Amino acid sequence: MNTETSKKLFEEAKKHIPGGVNSPVRAFKSVGGDPLFIKRGDGSRFWDVDRNEYIDYIGSWGPHLFGHNPSFIKDALLNALENGTSFGAPTAMEIEMARIITELVPSVQLVRMVNSGTEATMSAIRAARGYTGREKFIKFEGCYHGHADYFLIKAGSGALTLGVPTSPGVTKGNAADTLLADYNDIESVKKLVALNKNEIAAIIIEPIAGNMGVVKVKDEFIKELRAICNEEKIVLIFDEVMTGFRVAAGGAQEVLGIKPDLSTFGKIIGGGLPVGAFGGKREIMEKIAPSGPVYQAGTLSGNPLAMAAGFAALKHIKDNPNIYEALEEKSSYLENGFRKNLISVSKNYAMNRVGSMMCMFFTEETVNDFNAAVKSDTKTYGKYFHEMLKRGVYLAPAQFEAMFVSTAHSKEDLDKTISAHLESLKEV
Ligand SMILES: Cc1ncc(COP(=O)(O)O)c(C=O)c1O
């Protein structure tokens, strides 16, 4: 595989950009080697600057539910571009966007558009704090909610009460209001709630986690979490930045049959452009400025190009509800292929899948939480990643990520991926 041009570009990029990339995981640090520079994407595939072709299972880390550059999003963007790029004043498309989100996700009564998933989650936490007048919140180990200071907390061993910063630059003060619980462990939540009575504004969770690999909440756990939030008047926030419009038109909350108080969105909601949103119960969302005192703003929020692309994506979902069946069919075909391969190499690696989000962990233990996920052999994942890449299959360059299937993946793509998987397993 010739990757000369990518290598040259990476050397050049490192002179001007920290680590040569604009988001850390793109740098291939956890799998070794240099990142590839991508030039063009179409459907299920993309091409690097050295003209190597890959079947892509990252889909820009989630947004590309329909593959790369679908014509209905491209046309919507070109149309919007005719009128200008940004006005800093309301546009009619923002109403269309809010309307379609509230139709597809019924727990969302009011919604505010922002520019990224991080903005969505940090604004949702602020809304919950403003609404409850409380300061602390609970997050779960292994869940990622973007890079706002108080989300970048990881528990020290056994620490259940107070967070400690794991990123330099996060102050102790910021960390102190973040309480850490264990995913799928309701006792860890009960303990924190009892220790911090009437002090917890919100519990934020990835209802189907995609940032420690793919891990689904247990039905009983999420029901109890909802009940605790009701009893203690804690705002339950579902971070659906990844799962929203991916696992179902109504997101993970539709799959689980549980309504959160607030939801956050990103990725698919922008049709490939930088967009996020947060929304939920009217009485909470009405606290947001200018209808209420909780300040939240954005120069480019509700940007016309971003709204055009995002609306085209959501409209396509609304008009084609059968896409989720098709995604399930493709994804289960891939999963079954992988499982057969594992049997033929006598491995019993954990494999979790919810709809078109899937992850194979290099551990034979069942993975229901972060502690189990981190038992994966990441070195072997790195080797596996490069073997797949050599065979033209582009996976996430890190073990603890989801593999995304899109509507554009064909049976031929899936078969090629399954063959590459078997050969790669044999190599590693
Ligand atoms: C569940 C979840 N929340 C929040 C974020 C942050 O979104 P962004 O990278 O758009 O800021 C991500 C990003 O991967 C995510 O997966």
The ligand as a MOL file (V3000), in Angstrom:
LIG
                    3D

  0  0  0     0  0            999 V3000
M  V30 BEGIN CTAB
M  V30 COUNTS 16 16 0 0 0
M  V30 BEGIN ATOM
M  V30 1 C -22.0420 10.5720 23.0590 0
M  V30 2 C -21.2570 11.7740 22.6660 0
M  V30 3 N -21.4760 12.9440 23.2760 0
M  V30 4 C -20.8140 14.0630 22.9350 0
M  V30 5 C -19.8520 14.0450 21.9570 0
M  V30 6 C -19.1290 15.2980 21.5820 0
M  V30 7 O -19.5250 15.7200 20.3220 0
M  V30 8 P -18.5710 16.6790 19.4600 0
M  V30 9 O -17.3580 15.8960 19.1210 0
M  V30 10 O -19.4160 17.0360 18.2780 0
M  V30 11 O -18.2650 17.8630 20.3070 0
M  V30 12 C -19.5740 12.8450 21.2970 0
M  V30 13 C -18.5410 12.7760 20.2620 0
M  V30 14 O -18.1050 11.7620 19.8190 0
M  V30 15 C -20.2940 11.6830 21.6550 0
M  V30 16 O -20.0700 10.5050 21.0650 0
M  V30 END ATOM
M  V30 BEGIN BOND
M  V30 1 1 1 2
M  V30 2 1 2 3
M  V30 3 2 2 15
M  V30 4 2 3 4
M  V30 5 1 4 5
M  V30 6 1 5 6
M  V30 7 2 5 12
M  V30 8 1 6 7
M  V30 9 1 7 8
M  V30 10 2 8 9
M  V30 11 1 8 10
M  V30 12 1 8 11
M  V30 13 1 12 13
M  V30 14 1 12 15
M  V30 15 2 13 14
M  V30 16 1 15 16
M  V30 END BOND
M  V30 END CTAB
M  END
